[in-house]
Amino acid sequence: MSRDTWVVAGAVMTIVLLAGVYTINGVGMNMSALDMTRMAGPIGEPMAMGGSHPWTFGYALLVFLMWWVMMIAMMTPSAAPTLLLYTALKRHGSDRTSATKLSLIFLAGYLLIWGGFSLLATGAHWGTEKLGLVDGPMMALASRPAAGVVLIAAGLFQFSALKTACLKQCSSPADFLTRYRRTGSRGALLMGMHHGAYCFGCCWALMALLFVGGIMNLYWIVGLALYVLAEKIVPKPRFFSRLTGAFLISWGLLCIFTSV
């Protein structure tokens, strides 16, 4: 690999590592992700604990940062194939002297989109907690039927046309970079945001599953991150996605009917 590719790959690994350490330590939260993972009970049956934290502006900012840093840790690896190919193309094109800079700008644009998702997730987090649907300390849905509904909704989305269209772009880095090619720093930022938008459209329902298992449950965080990466690199992503959808729907129905 070229020097630029090594630098970008190193930057990606550093960002993921730092975001992972931040997430595991639960900076600013009442407990670390390790503590929450150890104490998490069965889906829809969180352990009885103290009351919810009051939603001040400062706490809302901490929750937003928790979501965004967690998304950075989870989603950056899945963007790596496109990012590294982008770096290689820039290295052999007219922008070869600024390939590293443009690649990092591309990554920044990608992560900005997940910052937007994190803002929406923070709002959903606040709303569901106020409605009593989420157990505050454990940050997980407080009932099996509610968890079942989210699982079924995520499963159905796996069969949708939007999922198929976005997954096609996410799993074909060469096609994406050819179709949406732009030059310069502004172009790199827009391309990164464009790729992030496709990734958001592909994965937002899967990220909602964090409400099922617990937003800071490391098993769910790592499992979803690995699944998102696998969904983009397997030979038949559409079949893989729909197989997962069928599993999620079955699991959701099980949660609902076993709670009756």
MODELLER restraints for C-alpha pairs under 7 A, 6 or more apart:
rsr = mdl.restraints
at = mdl.atoms
rsr.add(forms.Gaussian(group=physical.xy_distance, feature=features.Distance(at['CA:4:A'], at['CA:99:A']), mean=6.60, stdev=0.5))
rsr.add(forms.Gaussian(group=physical.xy_distance, feature=features.Distance(at['CA:4:A'], at['CA:100:A']), mean=5.36, stdev=0.5))
rsr.add(forms.Gaussian(group=physical.xy_distance, feature=features.Distance(at['CA:5:A'], at['CA:84:A']), mean=6.40, stdev=0.5))
rsr.add(forms.Gaussian(group=physical.xy_distance, feature=features.Distance(at['CA:5:A'], at['CA:87:A']), mean=6.18, stdev=0.5))
rsr.add(forms.Gaussian(group=physical.xy_distance, feature=features.Distance(at['CA:5:A'], at['CA:88:A']), mean=6.77, stdev=0.5))
rsr.add(forms.Gaussian(group=physical.xy_distance, feature=features.Distance(at['CA:8:A'], at['CA:100:A']), mean=6.35, stdev=0.5))
rsr.add(forms.Gaussian(group=physical.xy_distance, feature=features.Distance(at['CA:16:A'], at['CA:72:A']), mean=6.75, stdev=0.5))
rsr.add(forms.Gaussian(group=physical.xy_distance, feature=features.Distance(at['CA:16:A'], at['CA:73:A']), mean=4.72, stdev=0.5))
rsr.add(forms.Gaussian(group=physical.xy_distance, feature=features.Distance(at['CA:16:A'], at['CA:76:A']), mean=6.78, stdev=0.5))
rsr.add(forms.Gaussian(group=physical.xy_distance, feature=features.Distance(at['CA:19:A'], at['CA:69:A']), mean=5.41, stdev=0.5))
rsr.add(forms.Gaussian(group=physical.xy_distance, feature=features.Distance(at['CA:19:A'], at['CA:70:A']), mean=6.56, stdev=0.5))
rsr.add(forms.Gaussian(group=physical.xy_distance, feature=features.Distance(at['CA:19:A'], at['CA:72:A']), mean=6.44, stdev=0.5))
rsr.add(forms.Gaussian(group=physical.xy_distance, feature=features.Distance(at['CA:19:A'], at['CA:73:A']), mean=5.11, stdev=0.5))
rsr.add(forms.Gaussian(group=physical.xy_distance, feature=features.Distance(at['CA:20:A'], at['CA:73:A']), mean=5.48, stdev=0.5))
rsr.add(forms.Gaussian(group=physical.xy_distance, feature=features.Distance(at['CA:23:A'], at['CA:33:A']), mean=6.65, stdev=0.5))
rsr.add(forms.Gaussian(group=physical.xy_distance, feature=features.Distance(at['CA:23:A'], at['CA:66:A']), mean=6.74, stdev=0.5))
rsr.add(forms.Gaussian(group=physical.xy_distance, feature=features.Distance(at['CA:23:A'], at['CA:69:A']), mean=6.79, stdev=0.5))
rsr.add(forms.Gaussian(group=physical.xy_distance, feature=features.Distance(at['CA:23:A'], at['CA:70:A']), mean=5.85, stdev=0.5))
rsr.add(forms.Gaussian(group=physical.xy_distance, feature=features.Distance(at['CA:24:A'], at['CA:32:A']), mean=6.04, stdev=0.5))
rsr.add(forms.Gaussian(group=physical.xy_distance, feature=features.Distance(at['CA:24:A'], at['CA:33:A']), mean=4.78, stdev=0.5))
rsr.add(forms.Gaussian(group=physical.xy_distance, feature=features.Distance(at['CA:24:A'], at['CA:34:A']), mean=6.17, stdev=0.5))
rsr.add(forms.Gaussian(group=physical.xy_distance, feature=features.Distance(at['CA:25:A'], at['CA:32:A']), mean=4.70, stdev=0.5))
rsr.add(forms.Gaussian(group=physical.xy_distance, feature=features.Distance(at['CA:25:A'], at['CA:33:A']), mean=6.09, stdev=0.5))
rsr.add(forms.Gaussian(group=physical.xy_distance, feature=features.Distance(at['CA:26:A'], at['CA:32:A']), mean=4.21, stdev=0.5))
rsr.add(forms.Gaussian(group=physical.xy_distance, feature=features.Distance(at['CA:26:A'], at['CA:33:A']), mean=5.54, stdev=0.5))
rsr.add(forms.Gaussian(group=physical.xy_distance, feature=features.Distance(at['CA:28:A'], at['CA:62:A']), mean=6.36, stdev=0.5))
rsr.add(forms.Gaussian(group=physical.xy_distance, feature=features.Distance(at['CA:33:A'], at['CA:216:A']), mean=5.11, stdev=0.5))
rsr.add(forms.Gaussian(group=physical.xy_distance, feature=features.Distance(at['CA:33:A'], at['CA:217:A']), mean=6.17, stdev=0.5))
rsr.add(forms.Gaussian(group=physical.xy_distance, feature=features.Distance(at['CA:33:A'], at['CA:218:A']), mean=6.45, stdev=0.5))
rsr.add(forms.Gaussian(group=physical.xy_distance, feature=features.Distance(at['CA:36:A'], at['CA:138:A']), mean=6.41, stdev=0.5))
rsr.add(forms.Gaussian(group=physical.xy_distance, feature=features.Distance(at['CA:36:A'], at['CA:216:A']), mean=6.55, stdev=0.5))
rsr.add(forms.Gaussian(group=physical.xy_distance, feature=features.Distance(at['CA:36:A'], at['CA:217:A']), mean=6.18, stdev=0.5))
rsr.add(forms.Gaussian(group=physical.xy_distance, feature=features.Distance(at['CA:37:A'], at['CA:217:A']), mean=4.64, stdev=0.5))
rsr.add(forms.Gaussian(group=physical.xy_distance, feature=features.Distance(at['CA:37:A'], at['CA:218:A']), mean=5.95, stdev=0.5))
rsr.add(forms.Gaussian(group=physical.xy_distance, feature=features.Distance(at['CA:40:A'], at['CA:46:A']), mean=6.25, stdev=0.5))
rsr.add(forms.Gaussian(group=physical.xy_distance, feature=features.Distance(at['CA:40:A'], at['CA:47:A']), mean=6.79, stdev=0.5))
rsr.add(forms.Gaussian(group=physical.xy_distance, feature=features.Distance(at['CA:41:A'], at['CA:47:A']), mean=5.94, stdev=0.5))
rsr.add(forms.Gaussian(group=physical.xy_distance, feature=features.Distance(at['CA:43:A'], at['CA:144:A']), mean=6.40, stdev=0.5))
rsr.add(forms.Gaussian(group=physical.xy_distance, feature=features.Distance(at['CA:43:A'], at['CA:212:A']), mean=6.49, stdev=0.5))
rsr.add(forms.Gaussian(group=physical.xy_distance, feature=features.Distance(at['CA:43:A'], at['CA:213:A']), mean=6.10, stdev=0.5))
rsr.add(forms.Gaussian(group=physical.xy_distance, feature=features.Distance(at['CA:44:A'], at['CA:141:A']), mean=5.68, stdev=0.5))
rsr.add(forms.Gaussian(group=physical.xy_distance, feature=features.Distance(at['CA:44:A'], at['CA:142:A']), mean=5.02, stdev=0.5))
rsr.add(forms.Gaussian(group=physical.xy_distance, feature=features.Distance(at['CA:44:A'], at['CA:143:A']), mean=4.08, stdev=0.5))
rsr.add(forms.Gaussian(group=physical.xy_distance, feature=features.Distance(at['CA:44:A'], at['CA:144:A']), mean=4.07, stdev=0.5))
rsr.add(forms.Gaussian(group=physical.xy_distance, feature=features.Distance(at['CA:44:A'], at['CA:147:A']), mean=6.08, stdev=0.5))
rsr.add(forms.Gaussian(group=physical.xy_distance, feature=features.Distance(at['CA:45:A'], at['CA:142:A']), mean=6.14, stdev=0.5))
rsr.add(forms.Gaussian(group=physical.xy_distance, feature=features.Distance(at['CA:45:A'], at['CA:143:A']), mean=6.21, stdev=0.5))
rsr.add(forms.Gaussian(group=physical.xy_distance, feature=features.Distance(at['CA:46:A'], at['CA:135:A']), mean=6.97, stdev=0.5))
rsr.add(forms.Gaussian(group=physical.xy_distance, feature=features.Distance(at['CA:46:A'], at['CA:138:A']), mean=6.85, stdev=0.5))
rsr.add(forms.Gaussian(group=physical.xy_distance, feature=features.Distance(at['CA:46:A'], at['CA:142:A']), mean=6.38, stdev=0.5))
rsr.add(forms.Gaussian(group=physical.xy_distance, feature=features.Distance(at['CA:49:A'], at['CA:137:A']), mean=6.87, stdev=0.5))
rsr.add(forms.Gaussian(group=physical.xy_distance, feature=features.Distance(at['CA:50:A'], at['CA:137:A']), mean=6.95, stdev=0.5))
rsr.add(forms.Gaussian(group=physical.xy_distance, feature=features.Distance(at['CA:51:A'], at['CA:136:A']), mean=6.82, stdev=0.5))
rsr.add(forms.Gaussian(group=physical.xy_distance, feature=features.Distance(at['CA:52:A'], at['CA:136:A']), mean=4.52, stdev=0.5))
rsr.add(forms.Gaussian(group=physical.xy_distance, feature=features.Distance(at['CA:52:A'], at['CA:137:A']), mean=5.83, stdev=0.5))
rsr.add(forms.Gaussian(group=physical.xy_distance, feature=features.Distance(at['CA:63:A'], at['CA:122:A']), mean=6.38, stdev=0.5))
rsr.add(forms.Gaussian(group=physical.xy_distance, feature=features.Distance(at['CA:64:A'], at['CA:118:A']), mean=6.00, stdev=0.5))
rsr.add(forms.Gaussian(group=physical.xy_distance, feature=features.Distance(at['CA:64:A'], at['CA:119:A']), mean=6.06, stdev=0.5))
rsr.add(forms.Gaussian(group=physical.xy_distance, feature=features.Distance(at['CA:64:A'], at['CA:122:A']), mean=5.51, stdev=0.5))
rsr.add(forms.Gaussian(group=physical.xy_distance, feature=features.Distance(at['CA:67:A'], at['CA:118:A']), mean=5.28, stdev=0.5))
rsr.add(forms.Gaussian(group=physical.xy_distance, feature=features.Distance(at['CA:68:A'], at['CA:114:A']), mean=6.65, stdev=0.5))
rsr.add(forms.Gaussian(group=physical.xy_distance, feature=features.Distance(at['CA:68:A'], at['CA:115:A']), mean=5.46, stdev=0.5))
rsr.add(forms.Gaussian(group=physical.xy_distance, feature=features.Distance(at['CA:68:A'], at['CA:118:A']), mean=5.16, stdev=0.5))
rsr.add(forms.Gaussian(group=physical.xy_distance, feature=features.Distance(at['CA:71:A'], at['CA:114:A']), mean=6.53, stdev=0.5))
rsr.add(forms.Gaussian(group=physical.xy_distance, feature=features.Distance(at['CA:72:A'], at['CA:111:A']), mean=6.65, stdev=0.5))
rsr.add(forms.Gaussian(group=physical.xy_distance, feature=features.Distance(at['CA:74:A'], at['CA:225:A']), mean=4.78, stdev=0.5))
rsr.add(forms.Gaussian(group=physical.xy_distance, feature=features.Distance(at['CA:75:A'], at['CA:225:A']), mean=6.58, stdev=0.5))
rsr.add(forms.Gaussian(group=physical.xy_distance, feature=features.Distance(at['CA:77:A'], at['CA:229:A']), mean=6.96, stdev=0.5))
rsr.add(forms.Gaussian(group=physical.xy_distance, feature=features.Distance(at['CA:78:A'], at['CA:228:A']), mean=6.66, stdev=0.5))
rsr.add(forms.Gaussian(group=physical.xy_distance, feature=features.Distance(at['CA:78:A'], at['CA:229:A']), mean=4.66, stdev=0.5))
rsr.add(forms.Gaussian(group=physical.xy_distance, feature=features.Distance(at['CA:82:A'], at['CA:173:A']), mean=4.90, stdev=0.5))
rsr.add(forms.Gaussian(group=physical.xy_distance, feature=features.Distance(at['CA:83:A'], at['CA:103:A']), mean=6.63, stdev=0.5))
rsr.add(forms.Gaussian(group=physical.xy_distance, feature=features.Distance(at['CA:86:A'], at['CA:103:A']), mean=6.88, stdev=0.5))
rsr.add(forms.Gaussian(group=physical.xy_distance, feature=features.Distance(at['CA:87:A'], at['CA:99:A']), mean=5.89, stdev=0.5))
rsr.add(forms.Gaussian(group=physical.xy_distance, feature=features.Distance(at['CA:87:A'], at['CA:100:A']), mean=6.82, stdev=0.5))
rsr.add(forms.Gaussian(group=physical.xy_distance, feature=features.Distance(at['CA:87:A'], at['CA:103:A']), mean=5.73, stdev=0.5))
rsr.add(forms.Gaussian(group=physical.xy_distance, feature=features.Distance(at['CA:90:A'], at['CA:96:A']), mean=5.29, stdev=0.5))
rsr.add(forms.Gaussian(group=physical.xy_distance, feature=features.Distance(at['CA:90:A'], at['CA:99:A']), mean=5.18, stdev=0.5))
rsr.add(forms.Gaussian(group=physical.xy_distance, feature=features.Distance(at['CA:91:A'], at['CA:99:A']), mean=5.48, stdev=0.5))
rsr.add(forms.Gaussian(group=physical.xy_distance, feature=features.Distance(at['CA:102:A'], at['CA:185:A']), mean=5.89, stdev=0.5))
rsr.add(forms.Gaussian(group=physical.xy_distance, feature=features.Distance(at['CA:102:A'], at['CA:188:A']), mean=5.80, stdev=0.5))
rsr.add(forms.Gaussian(group=physical.xy_distance, feature=features.Distance(at['CA:105:A'], at['CA:185:A']), mean=6.85, stdev=0.5))
rsr.add(forms.Gaussian(group=physical.xy_distance, feature=features.Distance(at['CA:105:A'], at['CA:188:A']), mean=5.96, stdev=0.5))
rsr.add(forms.Gaussian(group=physical.xy_distance, feature=features.Distance(at['CA:105:A'], at['CA:189:A']), mean=5.45, stdev=0.5))
rsr.add(forms.Gaussian(group=physical.xy_distance, feature=features.Distance(at['CA:106:A'], at['CA:188:A']), mean=4.79, stdev=0.5))
rsr.add(forms.Gaussian(group=physical.xy_distance, feature=features.Distance(at['CA:106:A'], at['CA:189:A']), mean=4.89, stdev=0.5))
rsr.add(forms.Gaussian(group=physical.xy_distance, feature=features.Distance(at['CA:106:A'], at['CA:191:A']), mean=6.37, stdev=0.5))
rsr.add(forms.Gaussian(group=physical.xy_distance, feature=features.Distance(at['CA:106:A'], at['CA:192:A']), mean=4.23, stdev=0.5))
rsr.add(forms.Gaussian(group=physical.xy_distance, feature=features.Distance(at['CA:107:A'], at['CA:192:A']), mean=5.84, stdev=0.5))
rsr.add(forms.Gaussian(group=physical.xy_distance, feature=features.Distance(at['CA:108:A'], at['CA:189:A']), mean=6.96, stdev=0.5))
rsr.add(forms.Gaussian(group=physical.xy_distance, feature=features.Distance(at['CA:108:A'], at['CA:192:A']), mean=6.99, stdev=0.5))
rsr.add(forms.Gaussian(group=physical.xy_distance, feature=features.Distance(at['CA:109:A'], at['CA:189:A']), mean=4.77, stdev=0.5))
rsr.add(forms.Gaussian(group=physical.xy_distance, feature=features.Distance(at['CA:109:A'], at['CA:190:A']), mean=6.56, stdev=0.5))
rsr.add(forms.Gaussian(group=physical.xy_distance, feature=features.Distance(at['CA:109:A'], at['CA:192:A']), mean=4.40, stdev=0.5))
rsr.add(forms.Gaussian(group=physical.xy_distance, feature=features.Distance(at['CA:109:A'], at['CA:193:A']), mean=4.45, stdev=0.5))
rsr.add(forms.Gaussian(group=physical.xy_distance, feature=features.Distance(at['CA:110:A'], at['CA:192:A']), mean=4.42, stdev=0.5))
rsr.add(forms.Gaussian(group=physical.xy_distance, feature=features.Distance(at['CA:110:A'], at['CA:193:A']), mean=4.67, stdev=0.5))
rsr.add(forms.Gaussian(group=physical.xy_distance, feature=features.Distance(at['CA:110:A'], at['CA:195:A']), mean=6.36, stdev=0.5))
rsr.add(forms.Gaussian(group=physical.xy_distance, feature=features.Distance(at['CA:110:A'], at['CA:196:A']), mean=4.39, stdev=0.5))
rsr.add(forms.Gaussian(group=physical.xy_distance, feature=features.Distance(at['CA:111:A'], at['CA:196:A']), mean=6.97, stdev=0.5))
rsr.add(forms.Gaussian(group=physical.xy_distance, feature=features.Distance(at['CA:112:A'], at['CA:193:A']), mean=6.92, stdev=0.5))
rsr.add(forms.Gaussian(group=physical.xy_distance, feature=features.Distance(at['CA:113:A'], at['CA:193:A']), mean=6.01, stdev=0.5))
rsr.add(forms.Gaussian(group=physical.xy_distance, feature=features.Distance(at['CA:113:A'], at['CA:196:A']), mean=5.55, stdev=0.5))
rsr.add(forms.Gaussian(group=physical.xy_distance, feature=features.Distance(at['CA:113:A'], at['CA:197:A']), mean=6.31, stdev=0.5))
rsr.add(forms.Gaussian(group=physical.xy_distance, feature=features.Distance(at['CA:128:A'], at['CA:134:A']), mean=5.66, stdev=0.5))
rsr.add(forms.Gaussian(group=physical.xy_distance, feature=features.Distance(at['CA:129:A'], at['CA:135:A']), mean=6.81, stdev=0.5))
rsr.add(forms.Gaussian(group=physical.xy_distance, feature=features.Distance(at['CA:129:A'], at['CA:136:A']), mean=6.27, stdev=0.5))
rsr.add(forms.Gaussian(group=physical.xy_distance, feature=features.Distance(at['CA:133:A'], at['CA:141:A']), mean=5.76, stdev=0.5))
rsr.add(forms.Gaussian(group=physical.xy_distance, feature=features.Distance(at['CA:133:A'], at['CA:142:A']), mean=5.58, stdev=0.5))
rsr.add(forms.Gaussian(group=physical.xy_distance, feature=features.Distance(at['CA:134:A'], at['CA:140:A']), mean=5.33, stdev=0.5))
rsr.add(forms.Gaussian(group=physical.xy_distance, feature=features.Distance(at['CA:134:A'], at['CA:141:A']), mean=4.30, stdev=0.5))
rsr.add(forms.Gaussian(group=physical.xy_distance, feature=features.Distance(at['CA:134:A'], at['CA:142:A']), mean=5.05, stdev=0.5))
rsr.add(forms.Gaussian(group=physical.xy_distance, feature=features.Distance(at['CA:135:A'], at['CA:141:A']), mean=6.13, stdev=0.5))
rsr.add(forms.Gaussian(group=physical.xy_distance, feature=features.Distance(at['CA:135:A'], at['CA:142:A']), mean=5.33, stdev=0.5))
rsr.add(forms.Gaussian(group=physical.xy_distance, feature=features.Distance(at['CA:138:A'], at['CA:214:A']), mean=6.35, stdev=0.5))
rsr.add(forms.Gaussian(group=physical.xy_distance, feature=features.Distance(at['CA:139:A'], at['CA:211:A']), mean=6.88, stdev=0.5))
rsr.add(forms.Gaussian(group=physical.xy_distance, feature=features.Distance(at['CA:139:A'], at['CA:214:A']), mean=5.30, stdev=0.5))
rsr.add(forms.Gaussian(group=physical.xy_distance, feature=features.Distance(at['CA:139:A'], at['CA:215:A']), mean=5.54, stdev=0.5))
rsr.add(forms.Gaussian(group=physical.xy_distance, feature=features.Distance(at['CA:140:A'], at['CA:211:A']), mean=4.95, stdev=0.5))
rsr.add(forms.Gaussian(group=physical.xy_distance, feature=features.Distance(at['CA:140:A'], at['CA:212:A']), mean=5.66, stdev=0.5))
rsr.add(forms.Gaussian(group=physical.xy_distance, feature=features.Distance(at['CA:140:A'], at['CA:213:A']), mean=6.10, stdev=0.5))
rsr.add(forms.Gaussian(group=physical.xy_distance, feature=features.Distance(at['CA:140:A'], at['CA:214:A']), mean=4.20, stdev=0.5))
rsr.add(forms.Gaussian(group=physical.xy_distance, feature=features.Distance(at['CA:140:A'], at['CA:215:A']), mean=6.35, stdev=0.5))
rsr.add(forms.Gaussian(group=physical.xy_distance, feature=features.Distance(at['CA:141:A'], at['CA:147:A']), mean=6.07, stdev=0.5))
rsr.add(forms.Gaussian(group=physical.xy_distance, feature=features.Distance(at['CA:141:A'], at['CA:211:A']), mean=5.76, stdev=0.5))
rsr.add(forms.Gaussian(group=physical.xy_distance, feature=features.Distance(at['CA:141:A'], at['CA:212:A']), mean=5.56, stdev=0.5))
rsr.add(forms.Gaussian(group=physical.xy_distance, feature=features.Distance(at['CA:144:A'], at['CA:255:A']), mean=5.49, stdev=0.5))
rsr.add(forms.Gaussian(group=physical.xy_distance, feature=features.Distance(at['CA:144:A'], at['CA:256:A']), mean=6.19, stdev=0.5))
rsr.add(forms.Gaussian(group=physical.xy_distance, feature=features.Distance(at['CA:144:A'], at['CA:259:A']), mean=6.23, stdev=0.5))
rsr.add(forms.Gaussian(group=physical.xy_distance, feature=features.Distance(at['CA:145:A'], at['CA:255:A']), mean=6.14, stdev=0.5))
rsr.add(forms.Gaussian(group=physical.xy_distance, feature=features.Distance(at['CA:145:A'], at['CA:256:A']), mean=4.52, stdev=0.5))
rsr.add(forms.Gaussian(group=physical.xy_distance, feature=features.Distance(at['CA:145:A'], at['CA:259:A']), mean=6.67, stdev=0.5))
rsr.add(forms.Gaussian(group=physical.xy_distance, feature=features.Distance(at['CA:147:A'], at['CA:212:A']), mean=5.32, stdev=0.5))
rsr.add(forms.Gaussian(group=physical.xy_distance, feature=features.Distance(at['CA:148:A'], at['CA:252:A']), mean=3.79, stdev=0.5))
rsr.add(forms.Gaussian(group=physical.xy_distance, feature=features.Distance(at['CA:148:A'], at['CA:253:A']), mean=6.12, stdev=0.5))
rsr.add(forms.Gaussian(group=physical.xy_distance, feature=features.Distance(at['CA:148:A'], at['CA:255:A']), mean=5.07, stdev=0.5))
rsr.add(forms.Gaussian(group=physical.xy_distance, feature=features.Distance(at['CA:148:A'], at['CA:256:A']), mean=5.41, stdev=0.5))
rsr.add(forms.Gaussian(group=physical.xy_distance, feature=features.Distance(at['CA:149:A'], at['CA:252:A']), mean=6.25, stdev=0.5))
rsr.add(forms.Gaussian(group=physical.xy_distance, feature=features.Distance(at['CA:150:A'], at['CA:209:A']), mean=6.91, stdev=0.5))
rsr.add(forms.Gaussian(group=physical.xy_distance, feature=features.Distance(at['CA:151:A'], at['CA:209:A']), mean=6.84, stdev=0.5))
rsr.add(forms.Gaussian(group=physical.xy_distance, feature=features.Distance(at['CA:151:A'], at['CA:248:A']), mean=5.45, stdev=0.5))
rsr.add(forms.Gaussian(group=physical.xy_distance, feature=features.Distance(at['CA:151:A'], at['CA:249:A']), mean=6.16, stdev=0.5))
rsr.add(forms.Gaussian(group=physical.xy_distance, feature=features.Distance(at['CA:151:A'], at['CA:251:A']), mean=6.97, stdev=0.5))
rsr.add(forms.Gaussian(group=physical.xy_distance, feature=features.Distance(at['CA:151:A'], at['CA:252:A']), mean=4.86, stdev=0.5))
rsr.add(forms.Gaussian(group=physical.xy_distance, feature=features.Distance(at['CA:152:A'], at['CA:248:A']), mean=6.00, stdev=0.5))
rsr.add(forms.Gaussian(group=physical.xy_distance, feature=features.Distance(at['CA:152:A'], at['CA:249:A']), mean=4.33, stdev=0.5))
rsr.add(forms.Gaussian(group=physical.xy_distance, feature=features.Distance(at['CA:152:A'], at['CA:252:A']), mean=5.08, stdev=0.5))
rsr.add(forms.Gaussian(group=physical.xy_distance, feature=features.Distance(at['CA:154:A'], at['CA:205:A']), mean=5.07, stdev=0.5))
rsr.add(forms.Gaussian(group=physical.xy_distance, feature=features.Distance(at['CA:154:A'], at['CA:206:A']), mean=6.16, stdev=0.5))
rsr.add(forms.Gaussian(group=physical.xy_distance, feature=features.Distance(at['CA:155:A'], at['CA:245:A']), mean=3.84, stdev=0.5))
rsr.add(forms.Gaussian(group=physical.xy_distance, feature=features.Distance(at['CA:155:A'], at['CA:246:A']), mean=6.23, stdev=0.5))
rsr.add(forms.Gaussian(group=physical.xy_distance, feature=features.Distance(at['CA:155:A'], at['CA:248:A']), mean=4.85, stdev=0.5))
rsr.add(forms.Gaussian(group=physical.xy_distance, feature=features.Distance(at['CA:155:A'], at['CA:249:A']), mean=5.07, stdev=0.5))
rsr.add(forms.Gaussian(group=physical.xy_distance, feature=features.Distance(at['CA:156:A'], at['CA:245:A']), mean=6.15, stdev=0.5))
rsr.add(forms.Gaussian(group=physical.xy_distance, feature=features.Distance(at['CA:157:A'], at['CA:163:A']), mean=6.63, stdev=0.5))
rsr.add(forms.Gaussian(group=physical.xy_distance, feature=features.Distance(at['CA:157:A'], at['CA:205:A']), mean=6.99, stdev=0.5))
rsr.add(forms.Gaussian(group=physical.xy_distance, feature=features.Distance(at['CA:158:A'], at['CA:241:A']), mean=5.82, stdev=0.5))
rsr.add(forms.Gaussian(group=physical.xy_distance, feature=features.Distance(at['CA:158:A'], at['CA:242:A']), mean=5.61, stdev=0.5))
rsr.add(forms.Gaussian(group=physical.xy_distance, feature=features.Distance(at['CA:158:A'], at['CA:245:A']), mean=5.07, stdev=0.5))
rsr.add(forms.Gaussian(group=physical.xy_distance, feature=features.Distance(at['CA:159:A'], at['CA:242:A']), mean=5.74, stdev=0.5))
rsr.add(forms.Gaussian(group=physical.xy_distance, feature=features.Distance(at['CA:159:A'], at['CA:245:A']), mean=6.77, stdev=0.5))
rsr.add(forms.Gaussian(group=physical.xy_distance, feature=features.Distance(at['CA:163:A'], at['CA:201:A']), mean=6.66, stdev=0.5))
rsr.add(forms.Gaussian(group=physical.xy_distance, feature=features.Distance(at['CA:163:A'], at['CA:202:A']), mean=5.06, stdev=0.5))
rsr.add(forms.Gaussian(group=physical.xy_distance, feature=features.Distance(at['CA:164:A'], at['CA:238:A']), mean=6.65, stdev=0.5))
rsr.add(forms.Gaussian(group=physical.xy_distance, feature=features.Distance(at['CA:166:A'], at['CA:198:A']), mean=4.98, stdev=0.5))
rsr.add(forms.Gaussian(group=physical.xy_distance, feature=features.Distance(at['CA:166:A'], at['CA:199:A']), mean=6.69, stdev=0.5))
rsr.add(forms.Gaussian(group=physical.xy_distance, feature=features.Distance(at['CA:166:A'], at['CA:201:A']), mean=5.97, stdev=0.5))
rsr.add(forms.Gaussian(group=physical.xy_distance, feature=features.Distance(at['CA:166:A'], at['CA:202:A']), mean=5.17, stdev=0.5))
rsr.add(forms.Gaussian(group=physical.xy_distance, feature=features.Distance(at['CA:167:A'], at['CA:202:A']), mean=5.59, stdev=0.5))
rsr.add(forms.Gaussian(group=physical.xy_distance, feature=features.Distance(at['CA:169:A'], at['CA:176:A']), mean=5.88, stdev=0.5))
rsr.add(forms.Gaussian(group=physical.xy_distance, feature=features.Distance(at['CA:169:A'], at['CA:198:A']), mean=6.82, stdev=0.5))
rsr.add(forms.Gaussian(group=physical.xy_distance, feature=features.Distance(at['CA:170:A'], at['CA:198:A']), mean=6.58, stdev=0.5))
rsr.add(forms.Gaussian(group=physical.xy_distance, feature=features.Distance(at['CA:170:A'], at['CA:199:A']), mean=6.23, stdev=0.5))
rsr.add(forms.Gaussian(group=physical.xy_distance, feature=features.Distance(at['CA:170:A'], at['CA:232:A']), mean=6.32, stdev=0.5))
rsr.add(forms.Gaussian(group=physical.xy_distance, feature=features.Distance(at['CA:171:A'], at['CA:232:A']), mean=4.45, stdev=0.5))
rsr.add(forms.Gaussian(group=physical.xy_distance, feature=features.Distance(at['CA:171:A'], at['CA:233:A']), mean=6.24, stdev=0.5))
rsr.add(forms.Gaussian(group=physical.xy_distance, feature=features.Distance(at['CA:180:A'], at['CA:191:A']), mean=6.76, stdev=0.5))
rsr.add(forms.Gaussian(group=physical.xy_distance, feature=features.Distance(at['CA:182:A'], at['CA:188:A']), mean=6.65, stdev=0.5))
rsr.add(forms.Gaussian(group=physical.xy_distance, feature=features.Distance(at['CA:210:A'], at['CA:220:A']), mean=6.64, stdev=0.5))
rsr.add(forms.Gaussian(group=physical.xy_distance, feature=features.Distance(at['CA:213:A'], at['CA:220:A']), mean=6.26, stdev=0.5))
rsr.add(forms.Gaussian(group=physical.xy_distance, feature=features.Distance(at['CA:231:A'], at['CA:237:A']), mean=5.49, stdev=0.5))
rsr.add(forms.Gaussian(group=physical.xy_distance, feature=features.Distance(at['CA:231:A'], at['CA:240:A']), mean=6.80, stdev=0.5))
rsr.add(forms.Gaussian(group=physical.xy_distance, feature=features.Distance(at['CA:231:A'], at['CA:241:A']), mean=6.77, stdev=0.5))
